[in-house]
């Protein structure tokens, strides 16, 4: 070996030392941002770990780079910036966590194509806001007997509906009890149709009879009237790997806990839990509160809040190695819908979620009552549940957000009786020539027939009823492209604001206008009920920035 070879630290015929991926995150002094440099020189004592997965150009021996005119080290260089302040907050049902998503981790992700039904049967979207369904499955496949029910394919053990406001100033995370009795609609999974069922445990919306996450998606939309944009699903391993990746999550218990079911043993006070102990914490139910699933939900909310704070702390955000480990663990733990199986979408999700301050993230449990027909089961507490669902669907915050823009009235739900000038203008349209299909999403039987009778009295003689649709919070008029005048005329006849009439790409040019009656529907020609501006009085909730929460 000559002196030059000794100075280079390796034999000329020996491959360079492997580089720890964490060492490739470098701080760019010019921008103040971390960037991933895949050609970073190995440290003096490199860790013996594999190099990152090669790019397409690397797999074909660099031919792609040469075809693009690149050559040598400059042509092989792959440098991507990653702003340290933009965390992708991923709330995990029963196994909370967070992730920074980056292209190198996309290969870890699993995705599932789900059928969520025709657009005409789904709730109206809150434009600009984002609703993500997070499903924590209790699958025991490959986990052995220590978790019970060995080999179980898993149900919707813990489910969160995360709403992020249009202006990204606040977020509401609703916990849906697994023991809630609901109607599970017909759904499609694995290429076959699965019949719906009434008065069924919510957790059977996944796994039972082959139901997939799309069935849970449809069940949540039908129950809440809130339109979902994406889903994320995790299993028991997620909480173990994520809690370990961030260096543990602080939790608090107000008494000694020894739960034989979850195997959690903690003395009174504060503890940092990770791995198996973290999983035991979020699974505990019998040793806290009333020993029910509702008590377990409160533990999970405490854990998730603490996890979010840990993720947003400088201890995590300024530690490239910790960020790498966290991203690797998180992407391996996730199953997502096909719409999130892309670098760009995950990056957008990361940016959106990281904008929300923890003091404006509210965890809340859907209001329920004991089911008088089934011991150990719960049913919706209709009035406060509808109030909560309406606020989320209309993008109303559960916290006071300084300097946030005033919420826009949702279609057919003005915050005060709509003055005449806000209603849709009477367009020059012959109502007798307008075909209208009325679908009932109000949850009250007979409303579609009632609406058709009224419409015919207003000259819309071609109005008819269609199949009942999933629960809708607001009443809307959907029209095909090129027929805005008809949509406006129908909205005006109903006494709805102009914004209630929306163009629908899902409707063909020759199809009828679609009138979907929401839960706000009272009587045609009268202003609809206003969206609540305050949360239900006795709503169980926790703010993510509350460090004093302690399980009792």
Secondary structure by P-SEA (a helix, b strand, c coil): ccaaaaaaccccccccccccccccccccccccbbbbcccccccccccccccccccccccccaaaaaaaccccccccbbbbbbccccccccccccccccccccccccccbbbbbbbcccccccccccccbbbbbbbbcccccccccccccccccccccbbbbbbbcccccbbbbbbbbccbbbbbcccccccbbbbbbcccccccccccccccaaaaaaaaaaaccccccbbbbbcaaaaaaaaaaacbbbbbbccbbbbccccccccccbbbbcaaaaaaaaacccccccccaaaaaaaaaaaaaaaaaaaacccccccaaaaaaaaaaaaaacccccccccaaaaaaaaaaaaacccccbbbbccccccccccccccccccaaaaaaaaaaaacccccccccccccccccccccccccccccccccccccccbbbbbbbcccccaaaaaaaaaaaaacccccccccccccccbbbbbbccccaaaaaaaaaaaccccccbbbbccccccccbbbbbccccccccccccccccccccccccccccccccccc
